[in-house]
């Protein structure tokens, strides 16, 4: 048994590597099914009203270094508190210091009735329709519609508003409204996060915890939105949507599987003499098939389990583990099934080939 394993150590290393690549790809694809709006992170916390919330003041936010996004009963109006200018720095925007700016701390302190228009800057740029006139026109429409002072413009898709997969028409717009002028009894959902890279994890947790305590006192309850789709459904979703990064991951996964299948066939064909001898000696087809499985499947299952456990530990350490234990089992089962198909195909081909030669 030891000599058998030693003889095939390179093949087993390849299986371990391919299985690990497939698991990492699957984790990425599954993680991509979790909808995280507004370009926030997995650490964001989500709150919904437990009942009818009384209108309250947002002054408790002034001491907090968080981003708070509040969805309202009007899907086009989103309350925003962003003292670190996260969206301004990280999104596509229209710049003109003469008449465009972003929320300032003074806006929050003085509770100014201001807003930032979310319009299709990227879409208009790609279509060649982007101009200062069009930007101003979009801002004016937003100001007239919501009766607030529109002070700036950001691209609607780059701030993660709504579905990122949707192709926004050029007349689509929404607004980020100063949270201090938003009636809290109109809020349907609140997202809280600290997306700033220069803030420690401990500080992020403490900041969000303090905001969480106040929101719960005001009548909100925390919910989870981290439910990912099962791995099979996630891969189907990735194939149908076929976005840029998912396409690259799928290509890598398919290339790895192709290498695995090809190498498995080459590896298994080394044992064609056993098929030939069994045919000459009149050994039963299924008995020989079981014997080949006995020497192959155990090692493959063991290697897959080791790879799965290793990847599970690794993803957990870097806090990127998304897949459930069941997802790992499904991926390993598919991996094992492919190897079984390779064994069956090689054995049947060899059996039929030597049967013809002996006639």
Secondary structure, DSSP 4 states (H G I P E B T S, - for coil): -HHHHHHTHHHHHHHHHHHHHHHHHHHHHHHTTS--GGG--TT-EEEEESSPPPP---GGGGG---EEEEEESSTTEEEEEETT-HHHHHS-B---TTT-----HHHHHHT--EEEEEE-HHHHHHTT---HHHHHHHHHHHHHHHTSEEEEEEETTTTT-S-TTS---TT--EEEEEGGGS-GGGEEEEEEE---TTS-HHHHHHHHHHHHHHHHHTTEEEE---PPPPHHHHHHHHHHH--HHHHHHHHHHHHHHHHHHHHHHHHHHTTHHHHHHHHHTT--HHHHHHHHHHHHHHHHHHHHHHHHHHHHHHHHHTT-----HHHHHHHHHHHHHHHHHHHHHHHHHHHHHHHHHT-
